[in-house]
Amino acid sequence: KLSPDKLVAVTISRNNGKVEISVTDQGTGFNPDEIDDPIAQENLLKEVGRGIFIIKSLMDLVEIESTDKGTRTTIHKTI
């Protein structure tokens, strides 16, 4: 559920050709191990569920830390 009281913070850093982007929110959190496989036959026509899959395919490293107080997703890419 969307709430105007919840905050989202974005941090971007670059150092020696490496970029790190961290997005932290105050949502309810989720277990990244429980995300449905978007390329499984039963999920191919779903309109949702591809974001993490796309990010992981494009980035060098994706870290997801989730608790009941929010989620921090950090992505790393060498450019």
KEKE-3310 file (N, C-alpha, C; in steps of 0.2 Angstrom, whole numbers, plus 5000, padded with zeros to 4 digits):
npx = (5004:5003:5010:5011:5018:5029:5047:5059:5076:5089:5106:5120:5136:5152:5167:5183:5179:5169:5152:5140:5124:5111:5096:5084:5070:5055:5046:5036:5045:5052:5055:5069:5072:5060:5054:5045:5050:5053:5054:5049:5037:5024:5024:5026:5017:5013:5010:5019:5034:5047:5057:5068:5074:5078:5087:5097:5102:5108:5117:5133:5133:5121:5113:5102:5094:5082:5070:5057:5055:5059:5067:5083:5091:5105:5115:5129:5140:5153:5160)
npy = (4994:5011:5025:5042:5045:5037:5035:5036:5034:5038:5034:5038:5033:5035:5028:5026:5021:5013:5011:5013:5011:5014:5010:5014:5010:5012:5002:4987:4977:4962:4945:4941:4928:4922:4927:4925:4915:4924:4919:4907:4895:4897:4910:4918:4927:4936:4952:4958:4957:4957:4966:4964:4953:4959:4969:4961:4955:4965:4971:4970:4966:4963:4967:4963:4969:4965:4969:4970:4983:4989:4990:4988:4990:4987:4991:4987:4992:4991:5003)
npz = (5000:4996:5004:5009:5020:5021:5018:5004:5001:4991:4986:4977:4972:4965:4960:4954:4942:4945:4950:4962:4968:4979:4986:4998:5007:5017:5017:5020:5018:5011:5006:4996:4992:4989:4978:4963:4949:4934:4922:4922:4915:4920:4924:4913:4907:4917:4923:4931:4942:4936:4938:4948:4942:4930:4934:4940:4929:4922:4931:4940:4953:4965:4979:4992:5006:5017:5029:5042:5043:5031:5015:5008:4993:4984:4971:4960:4948:4936:4926)
capx = (5000:5007:5009:5015:5023:5035:5052:5063:5082:5094:5113:5124:5143:5156:5174:5188:5175:5163:5146:5136:5117:5108:5089:5082:5063:5052:5040:5035:5050:5050:5061:5070:5072:5053:5052:5044:5055:5049:5055:5046:5032:5018:5025:5028:5012:5011:5012:5023:5038:5053:5061:5074:5077:5081:5092:5102:5105:5112:5122:5138:5132:5115:5112:5095:5093:5075:5067:5050:5055:5060:5072:5089:5094:5112:5118:5136:5142:5159:5159)
capy = (5000:5017:5029:5048:5045:5032:5038:5032:5037:5035:5036:5036:5035:5033:5028:5022:5017:5008:5015:5010:5014:5011:5013:5012:5012:5011:4997:4981:4972:4956:4940:4940:4921:4920:4930:4920:4915:4927:4916:4900:4895:4899:4917:4922:4932:4940:4959:4961:4952:4956:4971:4962:4949:4963:4972:4956:4953:4971:4974:4966:4963:4966:4965:4965:4968:4967:4968:4972:4990:4992:4986:4992:4987:4991:4988:4988:4991:4993:5006)
capz = (5000:4995:5009:5009:5026:5020:5014:5000:5000:4985:4987:4971:4972:4959:4962:4950:4936:4948:4952:4967:4969:4985:4987:5004:5008:5023:5016:5024:5017:5007:5006:4989:4990:4988:4971:4958:4943:4929:4915:4922:4910:4923:4925:4907:4905:4922:4921:4937:4944:4932:4940:4951:4937:4925:4938:4941:4923:4920:4935:4942:4959:4968:4986:4994:5013:5019:5036:5042:5043:5025:5011:5005:4987:4982:4964:4958:4941:4933:4919)
cpx = (5004:5005:5013:5019:5029:5040:5056:5070:5086:5101:5116:5131:5147:5164:5178:5184:5170:5158:5142:5129:5114:5101:5086:5075:5061:5046:5040:5041:5048:5056:5063:5071:5065:5050:5051:5049:5051:5050:5052:5039:5025:5018:5026:5023:5010:5014:5017:5028:5045:5058:5068:5078:5081:5087:5098:5105:5109:5118:5127:5137:5125:5114:5106:5095:5086:5073:5060:5049:5057:5065:5077:5091:5100:5114:5124:5137:5149:5158:5165)
cpy = (5006:5022:5036:5049:5041:5036:5034:5037:5034:5038:5033:5038:5032:5033:5023:5018:5012:5013:5010:5014:5010:5014:5010:5014:5010:5006:4992:4976:4966:4951:4939:4933:4919:4923:4925:4921:4918:4924:4908:4901:4898:4907:4921:4928:4936:4947:4962:4955:4952:4961:4968:4957:4953:4967:4967:4955:4959:4973:4968:4962:4967:4963:4968:4964:4970:4965:4970:4980:4993:4988:4991:4988:4991:4987:4991:4987:4994:4996:5008)
cpz = (5000:5001:5009:5014:5025:5016:5010:4999:4995:4986:4981:4973:4967:4961:4958:4945:4939:4951:4957:4968:4974:4986:4993:5005:5015:5022:5021:5023:5013:5007:4998:4987:4988:4981:4966:4952:4937:4922:4916:4918:4913:4924:4919:4906:4911:4920:4926:4938:4940:4934:4943:4946:4932:4928:4938:4935:4920:4924:4937:4948:4962:4975:4989:5002:5015:5026:5036:5043:5036:5021:5008:4999:4985:4976:4963:4951:4939:4926:4916)
residu = (LYS:LEU:SER:PRO:ASP:LYS:LEU:VAL:ALA:VAL:THR:ILE:SER:ARG:ASN:ASN:GLY:LYS:VAL:GLU:ILE:SER:VAL:THR:ASP:GLN:GLY:THR:GLY:PHE:ASN:PRO:ASP:GLU:ILE:ASP:ASP:PRO:ILE:ALA:GLN:GLU:ASN:LEU:LEU:LYS:GLU:VAL:GLY:ARG:GLY:ILE:PHE:ILE:ILE:LYS:SER:LEU:MET:ASP:LEU:VAL:GLU:ILE:GLU:SER:THR:ASP:LYS:GLY:THR:ARG:THR:THR:ILE:HIS:LYS:THR:ILE)
# end
